Amino acid sequence: MSAVTTGVVNVAATVVSIYGVDKWGRRAIFLGGGFQMIICQALIAAAIGAKFGIDGNPGDLPLWYAIV
């Protein structure tokens, strides 16, 4: 059942992707995705920097922090 669900989601995502590339073009999607990745990486770096600080000792890492 897991393989069937994964296959159906894959086919649906492929159809949506083909439609998106036809409508907006590869360059716009590439630049949009790259910008989103830069923002996410900066947020993750800020969160890690805030937790670990300059000494590298995080102490107790709460579960919610690890999940985020």
C-alpha positions as CSV (number, residue, x, y, z in Angstrom):
1,M,0.0,0.0,0.0
2,S,2.9,2.3,0.7
3,A,4.4,1.8,-2.7
4,V,1.0,2.5,-4.4
5,T,0.5,5.7,-2.4
6,T,4.1,6.8,-3.2
7,G,3.5,6.1,-6.9
8,V,0.2,8.0,-7.0
9,V,1.7,11.0,-5.3
10,N,4.7,10.9,-7.7
11,V,2.5,10.8,-10.8
12,A,0.4,13.7,-9.4
13,A,3.5,15.8,-8.6
14,T,4.8,15.1,-12.1
15,V,1.6,16.3,-13.7
16,V,1.6,19.5,-11.6
17,S,5.3,20.0,-12.4
18,I,4.8,19.7,-16.1
19,Y,2.0,22.2,-16.0
20,G,4.1,24.6,-13.9
21,V,7.1,24.4,-16.2
22,D,4.8,25.0,-19.3
23,K,3.1,28.0,-17.6
24,W,6.0,29.8,-15.8
25,G,9.2,28.5,-17.5
26,R,12.2,26.7,-16.1
27,R,14.2,29.8,-15.2
28,A,11.5,31.4,-13.1
29,I,10.9,28.2,-11.1
30,F,14.6,27.6,-10.7
31,L,15.2,31.1,-9.4
32,G,12.2,30.9,-7.1
33,G,13.3,27.6,-5.7
34,G,16.8,28.8,-5.2
35,F,15.6,31.9,-3.3
36,Q,13.5,29.8,-1.0
37,M,16.4,27.5,-0.3
38,I,18.6,30.4,0.6
39,I,16.0,31.8,3.0
40,C,15.6,28.3,4.7
41,Q,19.3,27.8,5.0
42,A,19.7,31.2,6.6
43,L,16.9,30.5,9.1
44,I,18.4,27.1,10.0
45,A,21.9,28.7,10.4
46,A,20.4,31.4,12.7
47,A,18.6,28.8,14.8
48,I,21.7,26.6,15.2
49,G,23.8,29.7,15.9
50,A,21.4,30.9,18.6
51,K,21.3,27.5,20.3
52,F,25.0,26.5,20.1
53,G,26.5,30.0,20.5
54,I,30.2,30.5,20.3
55,D,31.3,27.8,22.7
56,G,29.6,25.0,20.8
57,N,27.9,23.5,23.9
58,P,24.1,23.3,23.4
59,G,23.4,21.9,26.9
60,D,20.0,20.2,26.9
61,L,18.4,20.3,23.5
62,P,14.6,20.3,23.8
63,L,12.6,18.0,21.6
64,W,10.6,20.9,20.1
65,Y,13.9,22.6,19.0
66,A,15.1,19.4,17.4
67,I,11.8,19.0,15.5
68,V,11.8,22.5,14.2
